[in-house]
């Protein structure tokens, strides 16, 4: 295995716990449309594949005709409230510090809308931490399609083999595999370890400190 030069991070469930704001915004919109709301933990499985898929799952099979209206209201509300109560996971700041000190270049790829990614990154991490931050953009496929990950590698002038990929869902695992990068699964995120293993993850880090150890020592 070649020495790695960069790390591509997922955002939600990997760098930040966004469930408080995602669930609050979606539940508020659902209630406003007269639809049932969901417990916060349900959003561990609703999120990860972009806001439109989040909306389809949240409204339920019986109300798919309301997806567009709920989606539009959710996007507007989340854009205003995406940084209210979300938080960076314990240990992530140290993980980022350790990786940068080791000379690794850092980037973020999320299925969140691109503007929301920029807002969240600026709020929780400031500037000059990540070389590239990328969310969903019109005309570009979302994860698990490997295209956006490959685009980031190309923009950084690196090959996929130069990257560690850190993410917390089967979607991330499929993205990483499709892109030809090297996976470390974030065991502290939205999905349990057994699900990550079943999806094909071989290296699972229970904590950000464990992720740093894997990426810097292997």
Order of alpha helices (4+ residues) and beta strands (2+ residues): beta-beta-alpha-alpha-alpha-alpha-beta-alpha-beta-alpha-beta-alpha-beta-alpha-beta-alpha-beta-alpha
